[in-house]
Amino acid sequence: KDFPEETPSDFHVYVALSIALRTEVMSHDCSVTYRDKELSSSYEERVQVERALDRSEGIVIVDENDNFIDVDVSSFCWNEVTESDYTLFQKNLSVSNIFTNAYLYNDVYATCPCNQEVGDPFDDDSEYDICWITWDSDGDGEDDEAEYLHQENETGFSLYGAYYLLKQQGYLYDHMLEYFFGEDIYFKTTVESNKTQIDSSHCSGDSMPYNSTPLSRSEFISLVEEYFEDGSGFADYYHYFVDYAGEIYDMGLDKNINPELIYIFARKETSFTAVNADTNHYNYYGYAHCNTCSSGMFFDSFMEGVETLFDYFVDTGSLSNLVSKYSYLGTLLYNYDEEAEMGAGGCYYLEIIYGDNYSRCDDSYYCSPQNTSGCVETTEEERQAYIDWQAEKYIEHRMAIFKLGTEVCSGNQIMVEASTENAKNQLKEPLRDFLNKKGLSIEDLNSTILNNVLEAGVGTREGVATAAITLINYMKELNVRIPYTYSGGHYGTLPVVTNKSTTSYYGVDPEWGTSIGAYKYPSPDITAIYTHYGPDCSAFVAWALHNGGIKISNNVVSGFKKLGQNYAMDGKYIGQIGDLVASGGHVRIIVSVNTEEGYYITAESQTNQSGYGSDFKGISYEKMNFTNSNYVIVDMSSYYDNSSLNYSKDEDGFIEAYTSGTLQ
C-alpha cells in the first residue's frame, strides 16, 4: 500500500534499499533497468527519503577483498503462499498474511503469480490484464511488446522483506543487509576507500531477544527468586517456577530459545494467580487452549509442560511469528458482553487499543460465540493492531519479572530520549568483564555511541547530548550505573587502575567499575571514601563533549565556567541542549529542555544522592528547574558554532580519531 505518511523508522528501509540498489548497479556493470518502479505521486512527505539519501550517499557493499557483493533487488515475490503465510524467495523468509494485507497489499501482488506469466498480455478483457505492461515498439499504433510485471529475482534483497524485518523484528538498515547477504560484509564508499565491518547484532526498541537472554544463569535465578520473594498473592504452583528456574534456563540455552519466555507467557496467561483445569495439569500458558474452550493441553509434570512450550517456540521460529500466531484476535468482532468476551476477543480488546468509543463496536449488530448470525468480520488492520498491542504486553511482563525492557544492541537503536529514571545498582566490576558476561563487549558499546553521535550530528549540541544519553541508557538497559570517583578521569594514578584523562581516548574506559578498595583522595578537604573506579563530574562532562565531537581539554569545574558566557538560573535565560550547568564545585550537561513545564534534564556523574544508599555514586540523569540560585548556565555556542573547535565539518576526521583512539 502507498504509505500515507512517513515514520522515522522508515529511514532504515530507505537506506538499505539505496545501498542495495547502488551495489546492484555496480556489480552488474550499470546494466540495470526498472521499467515499472516509481514513488507514488501521492507521496508528499519525503523527509526520511532525503535523510536516507544523504546518509547512504556513495555507499556500496563489498567483501573482505573489496569485491562488490553480487546484489539483485526485488520488491515482493514468493515461492509459496498459504492461508496464513507468504514465504519469500529471499532467505525463505516467512511473513504472515495479516502483515502483508495490513502494510503491502496491492492489486498486482494479489492477482499475478510471482514469476509465472499468466494470461494474454494483449487481451484487455483478461483477468490478468493488470499483470502486464505493453508498448508499441515499431510505431504502427499497435502494442506489440509486453513485459510481465510480477517478475522478480529469486535471490538477493527484498524490499518487502526488509520492511517486515523493520516492523516486526526491529532490524536496522545494516542488519537488513546482513540478513540478506551474510555477516561478513563491509560498507565502502564509491569516493573513498574506507570500509567498516557491519556489526552482527540487531534489535528493536519494541522487541526482545528470541534465541537467548542477556542474563547469566545466576542472575536469571536471582531475578526469579526476587519476583516471587514473599509468595503473597500467588497460587501454590508458583514454587515450580522458582524451584526449576535453573533447569528452565538450561533448557532454553539447549534449545536456543530465550528462557524468559516461559515466565512471560505464564504471567501473561495466569499472572501466577489463576487456578483452573489447565493449571491443575501443569499448563500455565493457555497452550492449545482456544478462546472459547473450557481447557487446554494437559501435562504429567511441570517440566513436560515447559519443554512442550519450548518446542512450540522452536517451531514458531521468531518472536513476531509467535505473537501473530499465539495472540490472534479472531475473525469475528464480538460485542455481546465486555467481561464475558475477554476470552473471545473482539471489542473488549479493540476498545482498549482504539478507545472506549470505538465506532466499529457500537450496538448496530450483535455477536457472541453462541450467536454469530449477526456478526461482522474483524479487519486486517484490527488484527494487526491487536498483534502489535500484545507484543507491547510481552515487554511489560519482561520488565516486571526480569527488570529488562528491550534488547541491548549496537547501532543507533538504543533510545536517546532522556528521562529521570536511573538504575539503582552501581557497577562493581570492570566494565569489560561485566559486558562480556552479558554477551556484549566494549566494542559493542563504543559502536553504539559512535553511530548515535553520527546520526545526531558530530560536533553539534545534539551529538554531545546523545553521547551522554547513549552511555546512560545503554547501562540502564543492563540495570547498572557507572560509579563516581573524585578525580577519576583526570591525569593521575588511582589504586588498581591507570587513571587516564577522559579526553585522551574515545569511547568508554574498560576499567570503569573496577574495585579500588577504600580509596580516599589525598586531600584534607575530601572526606568521602570511594570503592569503585569511574569519572567524576567534570571528567564525565569532558568525556561527553569529547565523544560528541568537541575538541576540548580535560577541565575542572572552574575551568568549564570559563568556556562561555555565564547566565544566572533565574528563569530569564533558558539554556539549550549541550550547554553546561555549573555551581562552585559541580558541573552537568543539559540533554533535554522542557520549556512548557520549566525544567531541564541534565546528565552528570554525581556523588551520594538520597534514595540510592550511602555507597551509591555514578553517572545518571537529574531533573533541574529553570530557577536555581546555586548554579549558572554556561553558554557553549562558541564551541558548537566554530568548526575549528569541533568536527561538524569533518565527520571523517572524527570517525578516524574515534576508531583509533578507543581503549581495549
C-alpha positions in Angstrom: 0.0 0.0 0.0 1.1 3.6 -0.5 2.4 4.8 2.8 0.1 7.6 3.9 2.8 9.2 6.0 6.4 8.6 6.9 7.6 7.4 10.3 11.2 7.9 11.5 11.9 4.2 11.3 11.2 4.1 7.6 14.6 5.7 7.2 16.2 2.3 7.7 14.3 0.7 4.8 15.2 3.6 2.5 18.9 3.4 3.5 19.1 -0.4 3.0 17.3 -0.1 -0.4 19.6 2.7 -1.6 22.7 0.8 -0.7 21.4 -2.4 -2.3 20.4 -0.7 -5.5 23.7 1.1 -5.8 25.6 -2.2 -5.3 23.4 -3.9 -7.8 24.2 -1.2 -10.4 28.0 -1.5 -9.7 28.0 -5.3 -9.6 26.1 -5.6 -12.9 28.2 -3.0 -14.8 25.4 -0.4 -14.8 23.1 -2.6 -16.8 20.0 -2.4 -14.5 16.6 -1.2 -15.7 13.4 -0.8 -13.7 10.6 -0.2 -16.0 7.7 -0.1 -13.5 9.1 1.2 -10.3 8.5 4.8 -9.0 7.5 6.7 -5.9 3.8 7.3 -5.7 2.7 10.7 -6.9 0.6 11.0 -3.7 3.6 10.6 -1.6 4.1 14.1 -0.3 6.4 13.7 2.8 9.9 12.9 1.8 11.8 13.8 4.9 13.1 10.3 5.7 13.8 9.6 2.0 16.0 12.7 1.8 17.6 11.9 5.1 18.3 8.3 3.9 19.8 9.5 0.6 22.1 11.8 2.4 23.1 9.1 4.9 23.7 6.4 2.2 25.4 8.6 -0.4 28.0 6.6 -2.3 27.9 3.5 0.0 28.1 0.0 -1.5 28.6 -3.5 -0.1 31.8 -5.3 -0.6 33.5 -8.5 0.7 36.8 -8.6 2.6 38.7 -8.3 -0.7 36.8 -5.1 -1.8 34.9 -7.0 -4.4 31.3 -5.9 -4.9 28.7 -8.2 -3.5 26.5 -9.7 -6.3 23.2 -8.0 -5.5 19.7 -8.4 -7.0 16.9 -6.2 -5.7 13.3 -7.2 -5.7 10.1 -5.8 -4.2 7.8 -8.7 -3.2 8.0 -12.2 -4.6 7.4 -15.6 -3.1 7.9 -19.2 -3.7 5.0 -20.4 -1.6 1.7 -18.9 -0.3 -0.7 -20.5 2.2 -3.8 -19.3 4.0 -1.6 -17.9 6.7 1.8 -17.0 5.3 3.9 -15.9 2.3 7.3 -17.5 2.0 9.7 -15.1 0.2 12.3 -16.5 -2.3 14.9 -14.4 -0.5 16.1 -16.5 2.5 12.8 -18.3 2.6 11.6 -15.6 4.9 8.1 -16.4 6.2 5.7 -13.5 6.6 2.1 -13.6 7.8 -0.8 -12.6 5.5 -2.1 -10.3 8.2 1.1 -8.3 8.0 1.0 -8.3 4.2 -2.5 -7.2 3.9 -2.1 -4.5 6.5 1.0 -2.9 5.0 1.9 -4.0 1.5 -1.1 -5.4 -0.3 -1.7 -4.2 -3.9 -3.6 -5.5 -6.9 -0.6 -6.8 -8.9 0.6 -8.9 -6.0 -2.9 -10.1 -5.2 -3.7 -11.1 -8.8 -0.5 -12.1 -10.5 1.5 -15.2 -9.5 5.1 -14.3 -8.9 7.5 -15.4 -11.7 4.7 -17.3 -13.5 3.5 -15.5 -16.6 -0.3 -15.9 -16.9 -2.9 -14.6 -19.4 -2.6 -13.0 -22.8 -0.9 -9.6 -22.4 -2.8 -8.2 -25.4 -6.3 -9.3 -24.2 -7.8 -6.3 -22.5 -10.6 -8.5 -21.2 -8.4 -11.0 -19.5 -8.5 -11.2 -15.7 -4.7 -11.0 -15.8 -4.5 -7.8 -17.9 -3.2 -6.0 -14.8 -0.2 -8.3 -14.8 1.3 -6.9 -18.0 2.8 -3.7 -19.4 2.6 -3.4 -23.2 4.0 -0.9 -25.6 4.3 -0.1 -29.3 7.9 -0.9 -30.5 7.5 -0.2 -34.2 5.3 2.9 -34.3 2.4 1.3 -36.1 -0.1 2.3 -33.4 -0.5 -1.3 -32.1 1.2 -2.6 -28.9 3.5 -5.5 -30.0 5.8 -5.8 -27.0 5.0 -6.9 -23.4 6.6 -7.5 -20.0 5.1 -9.4 -17.1 5.1 -7.0 -14.2 5.4 -9.5 -11.3 8.7 -10.9 -12.5 11.3 -10.7 -9.7 14.7 -12.0 -8.8 14.7 -15.1 -6.6 17.8 -14.2 -4.6 19.2 -11.0 -3.1 17.4 -8.2 -1.4 13.7 -8.0 -0.9 12.1 -4.6 -0.2 9.1 -6.2 1.3 11.2 -8.5 3.4 13.3 -5.5 4.7 10.1 -3.7 5.7 8.9 -6.8 7.6 12.3 -7.1 9.3 12.0 -3.5 10.4 8.4 -3.5 11.6 8.3 -7.0 13.2 11.8 -7.7 14.2 13.4 -4.3 14.7 16.3 -4.7 12.2 18.3 -1.6 11.4 19.5 -0.9 7.8 22.9 -2.5 8.2 21.4 -5.6 9.8 18.8 -5.9 7.0 21.6 -6.0 4.5 23.5 -8.5 6.7 20.4 -10.7 6.8 20.2 -11.0 3.0 23.9 -11.1 2.2 25.6 -12.6 5.2 27.6 -11.4 8.2 31.0 -10.9 6.6 30.1 -7.8 4.5 31.5 -4.3 4.6 30.4 -0.8 3.8 32.6 1.0 1.3 32.0 4.4 -0.3 32.5 4.9 -4.0 34.5 8.0 -3.4 36.8 6.9 -0.5 38.4 3.6 0.1 37.1 3.4 3.7 35.3 0.3 4.9 33.9 -0.9 8.2 32.6 -4.4 9.0 28.9 -4.4 9.8 28.2 -5.3 13.4 26.4 -8.7 13.8 23.9 -7.8 16.5 20.4 -6.4 15.9 17.5 -5.5 18.0 14.5 -3.2 18.3 13.1 -0.6 20.7 9.9 -2.6 20.8 11.3 -6.1 20.6 13.2 -8.6 22.8 15.7 -11.3 22.1 14.1 -14.6 21.0 17.0 -17.0 20.9 18.9 -16.0 24.1 18.9 -13.9 27.2 21.5 -11.3 28.3 21.2 -12.7 31.8 23.7 -15.2 33.3 22.3 -18.3 35.0 22.8 -16.9 38.5 21.2 -13.6 37.5 18.3 -15.3 35.9 17.6 -17.5 39.1 18.1 -14.5 41.4 15.6 -12.3 39.5 13.0 -15.1 39.5 13.5 -15.6 43.3 13.2 -11.8 43.8 10.0 -11.6 41.8 8.3 -14.4 43.9 10.1 -13.3 47.1 7.3 -13.4 49.6 4.8 -15.6 47.7 2.0 -13.3 48.6 -0.9 -13.2 46.1 0.4 -16.1 44.1 -1.2 -19.5 43.6 0.6 -22.5 45.2 2.1 -23.6 41.9 4.4 -20.5 41.8 7.1 -22.5 43.6 7.6 -24.6 40.5 8.8 -21.5 38.6 11.3 -20.9 41.5 12.4 -24.5 42.1 13.0 -25.2 38.4 14.5 -21.8 37.4 17.9 -23.3 36.8 16.6 -26.2 34.7 14.4 -23.8 32.7 17.4 -21.6 32.0 19.5 -24.6 30.9 16.7 -26.0 28.7 16.3 -22.6 27.0 20.1 -22.5 26.2 20.0 -26.1 24.9 17.0 -25.3 22.6 18.4 -21.9 21.6 15.3 -20.1 23.0 15.2 -17.2 25.5 14.1 -18.9 28.8 12.5 -15.6 29.9 9.6 -16.5 27.5 8.4 -19.3 29.8 7.8 -16.8 32.6 6.5 -14.1 30.3 3.8 -16.5 28.9 2.8 -17.8 32.4 2.4 -14.3 33.7 0.6 -13.2 30.6 -1.9 -16.0 30.9 -2.4 -16.6 34.6 -0.5 -13.9 36.5 0.7 -16.8 38.6 -2.6 -16.5 40.4 -5.3 -18.2 38.3 -6.3 -21.8 39.2 -8.3 -23.8 36.6 -8.4 -27.2 34.9 -5.3 -26.4 32.9 -3.1 -25.2 35.8 -4.0 -28.3 37.8 -2.3 -30.2 35.0 0.8 -28.1 34.7 -0.4 -25.9 31.8 0.2 -22.4 32.9 0.4 -20.9 29.4 -3.0 -21.4 27.9 -1.3 -23.8 25.4 -3.7 -25.5 23.0 -6.5 -23.5 24.7 -8.8 -21.7 22.2 -10.6 -18.6 23.3 -13.9 -20.3 23.8 -12.6 -23.7 25.0 -13.0 -24.9 28.6 -9.5 -26.2 28.9 -6.3 -26.8 27.0 -3.5 -29.4 26.9 -2.7 -31.4 30.0 0.8 -32.4 31.1 2.0 -35.1 33.5 4.8 -32.9 35.1 5.8 -29.3 35.3 9.0 -29.7 33.1 7.0 -31.7 30.5 4.8 -28.6 30.0 7.9 -26.4 29.9 9.6 -28.5 27.3 6.4 -28.6 25.2 6.2 -24.9 25.2 9.9 -24.5 24.3 9.4 -26.9 21.4 6.5 -24.7 20.3 8.8 -21.7 20.4 11.4 -23.5 18.3 8.8 -24.5 15.7 7.4 -20.9 15.6 10.8 -19.5 14.8 10.7 -15.9 15.8 9.0 -13.5 18.3 6.9 -11.9 15.6 5.6 -15.2 14.3 4.9 -16.2 17.9 2.9 -13.1 18.7 0.9 -13.3 15.5 0.1 -17.0 15.9 -0.4 -17.1 19.7 -2.2 -13.8 20.1 -4.9 -13.9 17.4 -7.9 -11.6 17.6 -10.2 -13.9 15.7 -12.2 -13.4 12.5 -15.5 -12.1 14.2 -16.0 -8.9 16.1 -17.7 -9.9 19.3 -19.5 -7.2 21.1 -22.0 -9.0 23.3 -20.6 -8.6 26.8 -17.4 -6.8 27.8 -16.5 -9.1 30.6 -17.7 -12.3 29.1 -15.9 -11.7 25.8 -12.4 -11.3 27.3 -11.6 -14.8 26.3 -13.3 -14.5 22.9 -11.5 -11.3 21.7 -13.2 -8.6 19.7 -14.4 -5.3 21.1 -13.2 -5.8 24.6 -9.6 -5.5 23.3 -10.2 -3.1 20.4 -11.8 -0.6 22.8 -8.6 -0.8 24.9 -6.5 -0.3 21.8 -8.6 2.3 20.0 -10.6 3.9 22.8 -13.8 3.2 24.7 -16.0 4.6 21.9 -14.5 2.6 19.0 -17.1 3.1 16.3 -17.0 -0.5 15.0 -18.1 -1.7 18.4 -21.5 0.0 18.6 -24.9 -1.7 19.0 -25.6 -1.8 15.3 -25.1 -5.6 15.4 -24.9 -8.4 18.0 -22.2 -11.0 18.0 -21.4 -13.7 20.6 -19.8 -17.2 20.3 -23.2 -18.7 20.8 -25.0 -16.4 18.3 -22.9 -15.4 15.3 -25.7 -14.8 12.8 -25.4 -11.0 13.0 -21.6 -10.8 13.4 -19.2 -8.7 11.3 -15.7 -9.7 10.5 -12.6 -8.2 12.0 -10.4 -6.3 9.6 -6.8 -7.0 8.8 -5.9 -3.7 10.4 -7.7 -4.6 13.6 -6.0 -8.0 13.8 -2.6 -6.4 13.2 -3.3 -3.7 15.8 -4.1 -6.5 18.3 -0.8 -8.3 17.5 1.1 -5.0 18.0 -0.7 -4.4 21.3 0.0 -7.9 22.5 3.7 -7.5 21.6 3.9 -4.5 23.9 2.5 -6.6 26.7 5.3 -9.1 26.3 7.8 -6.4 27.0 5.8 -5.2 30.1 5.8 -8.7 31.5 9.5 -9.0 30.8 10.2 -5.8 32.7 8.1 -6.9 35.7 9.9 -10.1 36.2 13.4 -9.6 34.8 13.8 -5.8 35.0 14.6 -5.8 31.3 13.0 -3.8 28.6 14.2 -4.0 25.0 17.2 -5.8 23.7 20.6 -4.0 24.2 22.2 -3.7 20.8 24.8 -2.0 18.7 23.9 0.7 16.1 21.6 3.6 16.8 18.6 1.6 18.2 19.1 2.5 21.8 16.6 5.2 22.6 18.1 8.6 23.1 15.2 10.3 24.9 16.2 11.3 28.4 14.1 10.6 31.4 14.7 11.0 35.1 14.6 7.2 35.7 18.0 5.8 36.8 19.3 2.4 37.6 20.0 1.9 41.3 22.8 -0.6 41.0 26.4 0.5 41.0 28.7 -1.2 38.6 31.2 -3.1 40.9 33.4 -5.0 38.4 35.4 -3.9 35.4 33.0 -2.8 32.6 34.9 -5.0 30.2 34.1 -8.1 32.3 30.5 -7.1 33.0 29.7 -6.6 29.3 31.4 -9.9 28.4 29.1 -11.8 30.9 26.1 -10.3 29.1 27.3 -11.5 25.7 28.3 -7.9 24.8 31.7 -6.1 24.6 33.4 -2.8 24.9 33.4 -2.6 21.1 29.6 -3.0 21.1 29.1 -0.1 23.4 31.6 2.1 21.6 30.0 1.3 18.3 26.6 2.3 19.7 28.0 5.6 21.0 29.7 6.4 17.7 26.8 5.5 15.5 24.4 7.5 17.6 26.6 10.6 17.5 26.9 10.2 13.7 23.1 10.1 13.5 22.6 13.1 15.7 25.5 15.2 14.2 29.1 15.3 15.1 30.2 18.5 16.9 26.5 19.6 17.4 24.6 20.1 20.6 22.5 17.1 19.8 25.6 15.0 19.1 27.2 15.8 22.5 23.9 15.2 24.4 23.5 11.9 22.5 26.9 10.7 23.6 25.9 11.2 27.3 22.4 9.8 26.8 23.6 6.7 25.0 26.0 5.8 27.7 23.4 6.2 30.5 20.7 4.4 28.6 22.9 1.6 27.5 23.9 0.9 31.0 20.4 1.5 32.3 19.2 -1.3 30.0 21.7 -3.5 31.9 20.4 -2.1 35.2 23.7 -0.5 36.4 25.3 2.9 36.6 29.0 3.8 36.1 30.4 4.8 39.5 31.8 8.1 40.6 35.3 8.6 41.9 36.7 12.0 43.0 39.4 12.9 40.5 38.5 9.9 38.4 39.1 10.6 34.7 41.8 13.2 35.3 45.5 12.5 34.8 47.0 10.7 37.7 47.0 7.2 39.2 44.3 5.5 41.3 44.8 2.2 43.1 44.5 -0.8 40.8 43.7 1.2 37.6 45.6 3.6 35.5 43.7 6.8 35.6 43.9 8.4 32.2 42.3 11.7 31.1 38.9 11.2 29.6 39.9 13.4 26.6 43.0 11.2 25.8 40.8 8.5 24.4 37.3 7.9 22.8 34.6 5.5 23.9 34.3 4.1 27.3 37.1 3.1 29.8 37.0 -0.7 30.1 38.3 -0.3 33.7 35.2 1.7 34.9 33.7 -0.2 37.8 37.0 -1.8 39.0 37.3 -2.1 42.7 39.8 0.4 44.2 39.4 -0.7 47.8 38.5 2.1 50.3 40.1 4.9 48.3 40.3 8.4 49.9 41.5 11.3 47.7 44.7 12.6 49.2 43.4 15.9 50.4 42.2 17.0 53.9 39.2 18.7 52.2 37.9 15.4 50.7 36.5 13.1 53.4 34.4 10.7 51.2 35.5 7.1 50.6 35.3 5.7 47.1 35.2 1.9 46.4 35.0 1.6 42.6 36.5 3.5 39.7 34.7 5.9 37.5 34.8 9.6 36.2 34.0 12.5 38.5 31.6 15.2 37.4 34.0 17.3 35.4 35.6 14.3 33.8 32.2 13.0 32.7 31.2 16.3 31.1 34.6 16.5 29.3 34.0 12.9 28.1 30.5 13.8 26.7 31.9 16.8 24.9 34.9 14.9 23.6 32.8 11.9 22.4 30.2 14.2 20.9 32.8 15.8 18.6 34.0 18.8 20.5 37.8 19.4 20.7 38.3 20.1 24.3 40.9 19.5 27.0 40.1 17.9 30.3 39.0 20.5 32.8 37.8 21.2 36.3 34.5 23.0 37.3 36.0 26.4 37.5 37.6 25.9 34.0 34.3 24.9 32.5 32.7 28.1 33.6 35.3 30.0 31.5 34.2 28.2 28.3 31.3 30.5 27.6 29.1 33.3 28.9 27.6 32.6 32.3 23.9 33.3 33.0 22.1 33.1 36.3 19.5 30.4 36.6 16.7 32.8 37.3 14.3 31.7 34.6 15.1 34.7 32.3 17.8 33.0 30.3 16.9 29.5 29.0 19.8 27.2 28.3 20.0 24.8 25.3 20.8 21.2 24.9 24.6 20.9 25.1 25.0 23.9 27.4 26.6 23.3 30.8 25.1 23.9 34.3 27.8 24.6 36.9 28.0 25.5 40.6 31.0 26.2 42.8 32.0 22.5 42.8 29.8 20.6 40.4 29.1 20.6 36.6 26.4 18.9 34.5 25.4 19.0 30.8 21.9 19.7 29.6 20.4 16.9 27.4 16.7 17.9 27.3 14.8 21.1 27.8 11.1 21.3 28.8 10.0 24.9 28.2 6.3 24.2 29.0 7.0 22.9 32.5 10.2 24.9 33.1 12.9 22.3 33.7 16.0 20.7 32.2 17.1 17.1 32.2 20.8 17.1 32.9 23.4 14.3 32.6 26.0 14.1 35.3 28.4 12.0 37.3 27.3 12.6 40.9 28.3 11.8 44.5 25.9 10.5 47.0 22.2 11.1 46.3 19.4 10.3 48.7 17.4 7.3 47.8 20.4 5.3 46.4 22.3 4.4 49.6 25.5 5.8 51.1 27.7 3.8 48.7 25.9 4.8 45.5 27.6 7.3 43.2 27.6 7.4 39.5 26.6 8.7 36.0 22.8 9.4 35.8 20.1 11.9 34.9 18.9 14.7 37.1 15.9 17.0 36.7 16.6 20.7 37.4 14.1 23.6 37.4 14.9 26.7 35.4 15.4 28.6 38.6 18.2 27.5 40.9 20.3 30.1 42.7 23.2 27.7 43.3 24.0 27.2 39.6 24.7 29.1 36.4 24.2 28.3 32.7 27.4 28.2 30.6 26.5 29.1 27.0 28.6 26.8 24.8 27.6 28.3 21.5 31.1 29.4 20.6 32.2 25.7 20.6 29.2 24.4 18.6 29.3 27.3 16.1 33.1 27.2 15.5 34.2 24.5 13.1 37.8 24.8 14.3 36.6 23.6 17.8 34.5 20.7 16.6 34.3 18.0 13.9 31.0 19.2 12.4 32.6 19.9 9.0 35.0 16.9 9.2 32.9 13.8 10.1 35.5 11.5 8.5 38.2 13.0 10.7 36.1 12.4 13.8 35.5 8.7 12.8 39.2 8.2 12.2 40.1 9.8 15.6 37.3 7.8 17.4 38.1 4.4 15.9 41.9 4.8 16.5 41.5 6.3 20.0 39.3 3.8 21.8 40.6 1.8 24.7 40.5 -2.0 24.7 
